[in-house]
Amino acid sequence: MAVVLALLRGGARIGAAALLLAGCTAAPQPDGSRVVSPVEARLRAAPGPIQLVGLRAEAVDAILGTPELARSERRAEYRRYEVDGCAVDLYLYEDRSNGAPKVAWFEIRPVDPLLSLDARACGWLEERLAAPGEGQRREAELHS
């Protein structure tokens, strides 16, 4: 706290804000572990990688929670979910047989652009959510 007060007196408000925000991140527990979000706990507890491609929107919400952003354009829908510092960008298209939106493609990236330089930043999430294959990429391109 003395450091924060010294920074405030010295006019370094940005530095103080950074220190205060750093204190708001998930602090390690006494046993050295960190607090895990319910979504991360659910993903880590799954027996294997989760195949998002082909899932309906409701099933994705059951896995990833409420999207941070959702936007519809004609037959397509874009959704962004945030999971412990990682963004999952989903592209859903209407199923031709019943019109229900289902996942055609998704990408995973760090929310913080500076972390995009670290290939491991969202590696755990990429392992839990099975990456779409080349055939699925072609199918998604046909819809766009």
Buried (B, 14 or more C-beta within 10 A) or exposed (E): EEEBEEBEEEEBEEBBEEBEEEEEEEEEEEEEEEEEBEBBEBBEEEEEEBEBBEBBBEBBBEBBBEBEEBEEEEEBBBBBBBBBBBBBBBBBBBEEEEEEBBBBBBEBBBBEEEBEEEEEBBEBBBEBBBBBEEEBEEBBEEBE
